[in-house]
Amino acid sequence: MTSADRKKQLKAAWKQQEKSSLAQSIPLPHAQLRALFAHLEDTLDETPCDHTLRLTRAYLAAHALDEAAALPFFARHGGHCDCEVLNNVENAVVDIVGEREGD
């Protein structure tokens, strides 16, 4: 095995470990997370983001989802307001949870 092959192998193993760690840290059921993203997209198409998590918090409460676990996860992945949850968090997890319906 060449040095370049070994580097590729190590990089692939690292990427897989990162993806596995991310998958284990997702605090919501995948279907609920996709539904949250769809809800945010639909709502933000009609109302601009007010740079809070107002819509995200309302969705979590309406669906009895664990806000105490979800919000720190969103923040770790760049979701500090509703539009960032939609853009940053969705981009971070789409390979794991799948795309929202309609995409």
PATI-239863 format. One record per atom (N, C-alpha, C): x, y, z; atom name; residue in one letter; residue number from 1. Coordinates in nm, 3 decimals. Atoms other than C-alpha are relative to their C-alpha. Layout:
<atoms>
((X; Y; Z); CA; a; NUM)
...
</atoms>
This chain:
<atoms>
((0.084; -0.117; 0.000); N; m; 1)
((0.000; 0.000; 0.000); CA; m; 1)
((0.090; 0.124; 0.000); C; m; 1)
((-0.080; -0.123; 0.008); N; t; 2)
((0.138; 0.339; -0.096); CA; t; 2)
((-0.045; 0.097; 0.109); C; t; 2)
((0.031; -0.103; -0.098); N; s; 3)
((0.143; 0.640; 0.131); CA; s; 3)
((-0.130; 0.072; -0.037); C; s; 3)
((0.122; -0.067; 0.045); N; a; 4)
((-0.128; 0.806; -0.080); CA; a; 4)
((-0.123; -0.087; 0.024); C; a; 4)
((0.112; 0.092; -0.025); N; d; 5)
((-0.349; 0.497; -0.056); CA; d; 5)
((-0.033; -0.004; 0.149); C; d; 5)
((0.021; 0.004; -0.144); N; r; 6)
((-0.302; 0.490; 0.320); CA; r; 6)
((-0.071; 0.127; 0.048); C; r; 6)
((0.065; -0.127; -0.035); N; k; 7)
((-0.397; 0.859; 0.347); CA; k; 7)
((-0.148; -0.003; -0.039); C; k; 7)
((0.140; 0.010; 0.044); N; k; 8)
((-0.714; 0.794; 0.146); CA; k; 8)
((-0.079; -0.090; 0.092); C; k; 8)
((0.066; 0.095; -0.089); N; q; 9)
((-0.799; 0.499; 0.367); CA; q; 9)
((-0.027; 0.065; 0.136); C; q; 9)
((0.017; -0.066; -0.129); N; l; 10)
((-0.745; 0.700; 0.686); CA; l; 10)
((-0.105; 0.110; -0.008); C; l; 10)
((0.098; -0.107; 0.018); N; k; 11)
((-0.947; 0.993; 0.550); CA; k; 11)
((-0.141; -0.058; -0.009); C; k; 11)
((0.130; 0.064; 0.012); N; a; 12)
((-1.236; 0.763; 0.456); CA; a; 12)
((-0.048; -0.052; 0.135); C; a; 12)
((0.035; 0.051; -0.132); N; a; 13)
((-1.229; 0.601; 0.801); CA; a; 13)
((-0.039; 0.116; 0.093); C; a; 13)
((0.031; -0.116; -0.081); N; w; 14)
((-1.228; 0.943; 0.968); CA; w; 14)
((-0.137; 0.056; -0.036); C; w; 14)
((0.130; -0.051; 0.045); N; k; 15)
((-1.522; 1.063; 0.757); CA; k; 15)
((-0.114; -0.090; 0.048); C; k; 15)
((0.102; 0.093; -0.045); N; q; 16)
((-1.718; 0.750; 0.843); CA; q; 16)
((-0.023; 0.013; 0.150); C; q; 16)
((0.013; -0.018; -0.145); N; q; 17)
((-1.646; 0.797; 1.214); CA; q; 17)
((-0.074; 0.129; 0.033); C; q; 17)
((0.068; -0.128; -0.021); N; e; 18)
((-1.758; 1.162; 1.197); CA; e; 18)
((-0.149; -0.014; -0.031); C; e; 18)
((0.140; 0.019; 0.038); N; k; 19)
((-2.079; 1.063; 1.018); CA; k; 19)
((-0.072; -0.086; 0.104); C; k; 19)
((0.059; 0.086; -0.102); N; s; 20)
((-2.145; 0.789; 1.273); CA; s; 20)
((-0.025; 0.077; 0.130); C; s; 20)
((0.017; -0.081; -0.121); N; s; 21)
((-2.090; 1.029; 1.564); CA; s; 21)
((-0.114; 0.099; -0.016); C; s; 21)
((0.109; -0.094; 0.026); N; l; 22)
((-2.321; 1.285; 1.406); CA; l; 22)
((-0.134; -0.072; 0.005); C; l; 22)
((0.125; 0.076; 0.002); N; a; 23)
((-2.588; 1.022; 1.344); CA; a; 23)
((-0.046; -0.036; 0.141); C; a; 23)
((0.035; 0.037; -0.137); N; q; 24)
((-2.576; 0.912; 1.707); CA; q; 24)
((-0.041; 0.120; 0.084); C; q; 24)
((0.029; -0.120; -0.080); N; s; 25)
((-2.603; 1.270; 1.832); CA; s; 25)
((-0.130; 0.069; -0.038); C; s; 25)
((0.124; -0.064; 0.044); N; i; 26)
((-2.920; 1.363; 1.642); CA; i; 26)
((-0.109; -0.027; 0.103); C; i; 26)
((0.091; 0.019; -0.113); N; p; 27)
((-3.176; 1.423; 1.917); CA; p; 27)
((-0.147; -0.022; -0.037); C; p; 27)
((0.139; 0.016; 0.042); N; l; 28)
((-3.496; 1.388; 1.711); CA; l; 28)
((-0.012; -0.117; -0.097); C; l; 28)
((0.022; 0.102; 0.103); N; p; 29)
((-3.647; 1.109; 1.505); CA; p; 29)
((0.021; 0.063; -0.138); C; p; 29)
((-0.034; -0.055; 0.132); N; h; 30)
((-3.535; 1.153; 1.145); CA; h; 30)
((-0.122; 0.056; -0.071); C; h; 30)
((0.122; -0.048; 0.067); N; a; 31)
((-3.891; 1.188; 1.014); CA; a; 31)
((-0.045; 0.134; 0.059); C; a; 31)
((0.039; -0.125; -0.064); N; q; 32)
((-3.963; 1.463; 1.267); CA; q; 32)
((0.096; 0.114; -0.040); C; q; 32)
((-0.097; -0.101; 0.040); N; l; 33)
((-3.644; 1.646; 1.174); CA; l; 33)
((-0.027; 0.045; -0.143); C; l; 33)
((0.035; -0.036; 0.138); N; r; 34)
((-3.733; 1.632; 0.804); CA; r; 34)
((-0.127; 0.084; -0.004); C; r; 34)
((0.125; -0.076; -0.006); N; a; 35)
((-4.082; 1.755; 0.889); CA; a; 35)
((0.024; 0.141; 0.053); C; a; 35)
((-0.035; -0.133; -0.050); N; l; 36)
((-3.934; 2.044; 1.089); CA; l; 36)
((0.060; 0.084; -0.113); C; l; 36)
((-0.062; -0.074; 0.110); N; f; 37)
((-3.721; 2.145; 0.791); CA; f; 37)
((-0.106; 0.041; -0.103); C; f; 37)
((0.106; -0.032; 0.095); N; a; 38)
((-4.025; 2.129; 0.561); CA; a; 38)
((-0.089; 0.112; 0.054); C; a; 38)
((0.082; -0.104; -0.064); N; h; 39)
((-4.229; 2.336; 0.807); CA; h; 39)
((0.071; 0.135; -0.006); C; h; 39)
((-0.075; -0.125; 0.003); N; l; 40)
((-3.955; 2.598; 0.831); CA; l; 40)
((0.006; 0.056; -0.141); C; l; 40)
((-0.006; -0.049; 0.138); N; e; 41)
((-3.920; 2.617; 0.455); CA; e; 41)
((-0.133; 0.061; -0.042); C; e; 41)
((0.132; -0.051; 0.037); N; d; 42)
((-4.294; 2.659; 0.404); CA; d; 42)
((-0.030; 0.133; 0.069); C; d; 42)
((0.030; -0.121; -0.077); N; t; 43)
((-4.323; 2.921; 0.677); CA; t; 43)
((0.090; 0.115; -0.040); C; t; 43)
((-0.095; -0.106; 0.035); N; l; 44)
((-4.010; 3.114; 0.585); CA; l; 44)
((-0.016; 0.049; -0.143); C; l; 44)
((0.031; -0.048; 0.135); N; d; 45)
((-4.125; 3.133; 0.223); CA; d; 45)
((-0.098; 0.116; 0.005); C; d; 45)
((0.104; -0.102; -0.010); N; e; 46)
((-4.410; 3.353; 0.343); CA; e; 46)
((0.034; 0.109; 0.101); C; e; 46)
((-0.035; -0.094; -0.105); N; t; 47)
((-4.259; 3.524; 0.648); CA; t; 47)
((0.152; -0.001; 0.016); C; t; 47)
((-0.146; 0.001; -0.016); N; p; 48)
((-3.896; 3.637; 0.668); CA; p; 48)
((0.042; -0.042; 0.141); C; p; 48)
((-0.056; 0.040; -0.129); N; c; 49)
((-3.679; 3.502; 0.947); CA; c; 49)
((0.017; 0.124; 0.088); C; c; 49)
((-0.017; -0.111; -0.094); N; d; 50)
((-3.688; 3.725; 1.255); CA; d; 50)
((0.128; -0.018; 0.084); C; d; 50)
((-0.130; 0.028; -0.061); N; h; 51)
((-3.347; 3.585; 1.358); CA; h; 51)
((-0.012; -0.050; 0.144); C; h; 51)
((0.020; 0.070; -0.126); N; t; 52)
((-3.487; 3.390; 1.652); CA; t; 52)
((-0.033; -0.145; -0.035); C; t; 52)
((0.043; 0.138; 0.018); N; l; 53)
((-3.584; 3.028; 1.700); CA; l; 53)
((-0.150; -0.015; 0.027); C; l; 53)
((0.143; -0.001; -0.029); N; r; 54)
((-3.952; 3.122; 1.736); CA; r; 54)
((-0.075; -0.113; -0.069); C; r; 54)
((0.071; 0.104; 0.076); N; l; 55)
((-4.078; 2.889; 1.462); CA; l; 55)
((0.047; -0.140; 0.039); C; l; 55)
((-0.056; 0.129; -0.040); N; t; 56)
((-3.846; 2.606; 1.561); CA; t; 56)
((-0.053; -0.041; 0.137); C; t; 56)
((0.051; 0.029; -0.135); N; r; 57)
((-3.948; 2.629; 1.927); CA; r; 57)
((-0.148; -0.036; -0.004); C; r; 57)
((0.144; 0.028; 0.009); N; a; 58)
((-4.317; 2.637; 1.835); CA; a; 58)
((-0.024; -0.138; -0.059); C; a; 58)
((0.015; 0.133; 0.060); N; y; 59)
((-4.278; 2.329; 1.615); CA; y; 59)
((0.034; -0.108; 0.101); C; y; 59)
((-0.041; 0.099; -0.099); N; l; 60)
((-4.093; 2.139; 1.885); CA; l; 60)
((-0.107; -0.016; 0.108); C; l; 60)
((0.103; 0.006; -0.104); N; a; 61)
((-4.356; 2.228; 2.144); CA; a; 61)
((-0.128; -0.065; -0.053); C; a; 61)
((0.124; 0.054; 0.058); N; a; 62)
((-4.648; 2.144; 1.913); CA; a; 62)
((0.007; -0.150; -0.022); C; a; 62)
((-0.019; 0.143; 0.026); N; h; 63)
((-4.501; 1.799; 1.848); CA; h; 63)
((0.061; -0.074; 0.119); C; h; 63)
((-0.051; 0.059; -0.125); N; a; 64)
((-4.388; 1.732; 2.207); CA; a; 64)
((0.140; -0.058; -0.017); C; a; 64)
((-0.138; 0.042; 0.021); N; l; 65)
((-4.023; 1.709; 2.101); CA; l; 65)
((0.090; 0.069; 0.102); C; l; 65)
((-0.089; -0.044; -0.107); N; d; 66)
((-3.733; 1.759; 2.341); CA; d; 66)
((0.081; 0.123; -0.040); C; d; 66)
((-0.067; -0.125; 0.031); N; e; 67)
((-3.635; 2.125; 2.307); CA; e; 67)
((0.137; 0.009; 0.068); C; e; 67)
((-0.126; -0.007; -0.076); N; a; 68)
((-3.363; 2.090; 2.573); CA; a; 68)
((0.112; -0.078; -0.069); C; a; 68)
((-0.100; 0.075; 0.075); N; a; 69)
((-3.184; 1.835; 2.354); CA; a; 69)
((0.019; 0.056; -0.140); C; a; 69)
((-0.005; -0.045; 0.139); N; a; 70)
((-3.269; 1.980; 2.013); CA; a; 70)
((0.073; 0.132; -0.018); C; a; 70)
((-0.058; -0.133; 0.022); N; l; 71)
((-3.168; 2.344; 2.056); CA; l; 71)
((0.152; 0.003; 0.012); C; l; 71)
((-0.147; 0.003; -0.002); N; p; 72)
((-2.808; 2.278; 2.169); CA; p; 72)
((0.059; -0.072; -0.122); C; p; 72)
((-0.046; 0.070; 0.120); N; f; 73)
((-2.770; 2.030; 1.882); CA; f; 73)
((-0.004; 0.095; -0.120); C; f; 73)
((0.011; -0.095; 0.110); N; f; 74)
((-2.897; 2.292; 1.637); CA; f; 74)
((0.110; 0.106; 0.008); C; f; 74)
((-0.103; -0.103; -0.017); N; a; 75)
((-2.660; 2.553; 1.781); CA; a; 75)
((0.139; -0.053; -0.037); C; a; 75)
((-0.131; 0.059; 0.034); N; r; 76)
((-2.360; 2.316; 1.749); CA; r; 76)
((0.020; -0.011; -0.151); C; r; 76)
((-0.008; 0.016; 0.146); N; h; 77)
((-2.442; 2.286; 1.381); CA; h; 77)
((-0.042; 0.127; -0.073); C; h; 77)
((0.023; -0.129; 0.064); N; g; 78)
((-2.496; 2.656; 1.312); CA; g; 78)
((-0.144; 0.045; -0.005); C; g; 78)
((0.142; -0.036; 0.002); N; g; 79)
((-2.870; 2.675; 1.382); CA; g; 79)
((-0.036; 0.091; 0.115); C; g; 79)
((0.027; -0.096; -0.108); N; h; 80)
((-2.902; 2.990; 1.593); CA; h; 80)
((-0.130; 0.077; -0.021); C; h; 80)
((0.131; -0.058; 0.028); N; c; 81)
((-3.223; 3.110; 1.426); CA; c; 81)
((-0.070; -0.094; -0.099); C; c; 81)
((0.078; 0.091; 0.083); N; d; 82)
((-3.497; 2.953; 1.215); CA; d; 82)
((0.062; -0.022; -0.139); C; d; 82)
((-0.057; 0.017; 0.135); N; c; 83)
((-3.333; 3.020; 0.877); CA; c; 83)
((0.132; -0.077; 0.005); C; c; 83)
((-0.125; 0.076; -0.014); N; e; 84)
((-3.002; 2.880; 1.005); CA; e; 84)
((-0.027; -0.147; 0.032); C; e; 84)
((0.038; 0.139; -0.021); N; v; 85)
((-3.175; 2.566; 1.132); CA; v; 85)
((-0.031; -0.062; -0.136); C; v; 85)
((0.036; 0.051; 0.132); N; l; 86)
((-3.319; 2.524; 0.785); CA; l; 86)
((0.123; -0.019; -0.089); C; l; 86)
((-0.114; 0.008; 0.091); N; n; 87)
((-2.996; 2.594; 0.600); CA; n; 87)
((0.117; -0.079; 0.056); C; n; 87)
((-0.122; 0.060; -0.054); N; n; 88)
((-2.706; 2.495; 0.824); CA; n; 88)
((-0.021; -0.140; 0.057); C; n; 88)
((0.021; 0.130; -0.063); N; v; 89)
((-2.851; 2.212; 1.028); CA; v; 89)
((-0.043; -0.103; -0.104); C; v; 89)
((0.043; 0.094; 0.103); N; e; 90)
((-3.028; 2.055; 0.732); CA; e; 90)
((0.120; -0.045; -0.084); C; e; 90)
((-0.118; 0.037; 0.078); N; n; 91)
((-2.705; 2.065; 0.531); CA; n; 91)
((0.091; -0.095; 0.077); C; n; 91)
((-0.087; 0.085; -0.082); N; a; 92)
((-2.518; 1.903; 0.820); CA; a; 92)
((-0.051; -0.143; 0.012); C; a; 92)
((0.057; 0.133; -0.028); N; v; 93)
((-2.759; 1.609; 0.856); CA; v; 93)
((-0.069; -0.066; -0.117); C; v; 93)
((0.079; 0.054; 0.111); N; v; 94)
((-2.917; 1.556; 0.514); CA; v; 94)
((0.049; -0.137; -0.046); C; v; 94)
((-0.052; 0.131; 0.041); N; d; 95)
((-2.688; 1.262; 0.432); CA; d; 95)
((-0.042; -0.111; 0.096); C; d; 95)
((0.039; 0.099; -0.101); N; i; 96)
((-2.808; 1.090; 0.748); CA; i; 96)
((-0.152; -0.016; 0.007); C; i; 96)
((0.146; 0.006; -0.017); N; v; 97)
((-3.177; 1.181; 0.779); CA; v; 97)
((-0.075; -0.004; -0.132); C; v; 97)
((0.065; -0.004; 0.129); N; g; 98)
((-3.250; 1.212; 0.410); CA; g; 98)
((-0.059; 0.138; -0.026); C; g; 98)
((0.056; -0.128; 0.038); N; e; 99)
((-3.407; 1.496; 0.222); CA; e; 99)
((-0.146; 0.009; 0.041); C; e; 99)
((0.141; -0.019; -0.034); N; r; 100)
((-3.738; 1.646; 0.322); CA; r; 100)
((-0.085; -0.029; -0.123); C; r; 100)
((0.089; 0.034; 0.110); N; e; 101)
((-4.035; 1.548; 0.114); CA; e; 101)
((-0.020; 0.121; -0.089); C; e; 101)
((0.017; -0.108; 0.096); N; g; 102)
((-4.079; 1.751; -0.199); CA; g; 102)
((0.131; 0.046; -0.060); C; g; 102)
((-0.131; -0.037; 0.055); N; d; 103)
((-3.704; 1.793; -0.258); CA; d; 103)
((0.044; -0.098; -0.106); C; d; 103)
</atoms>
